[in-house]
């Protein structure tokens, strides 16, 4: 039976790189894959980019109203795998639709995304919360903090200052320097206290 996978990690841990590697492995062996991302991620349009270079055009981008089960059933039912980048932006309903893809179509679905938002809450990421509830397999992709410890949190910096309030989704507008960093809980606290 096909499974629904959730592979999560902090910013910069290599989630997209792993997704591209999985796609490459399938295609190198003669299989077709379907690579998708939500259009909430406005950077790079229909492309998926990694921080270290590799990129790929998606098969399609979707919005919160897209029925992923119907779209995949109609247009991608012959693929060997569905790969979802930025899976935290899925809706609860879309995660359930992807589960249905694994059950009805017997196609594995691998979702890559963040577990927590920059406020250290999961409430901002409906997709991640639902994936943590129902995915068959959940795997953490690890990375390190600037101090060398394991990074588990995503921190948002505006013009170099840590911010812990604001909208859950904030994409660089070219006017304010928005930066996200993967940091450990200890460094997060130090930034909050102004010690870093």
Secondary structure, DSSP 8 states (H G I E B T S, - for coil): ---EEEEE-STTSSHHHHHHHHHHHHHHTT--EEEEEETT--TTTTEEE-TTS-EEE-SEEE-TT--HHHHHHHH-TT-SEEEEESGGGS-HHHHHHHHHHHHHS--EEEEEE-SS-TTS-STT-HHHHHHHHH-SEEEE--EE-TTSSEE-EEEEEETTEEE--S-S-----SSS-EEEEEE-HHHHHHHHHT--
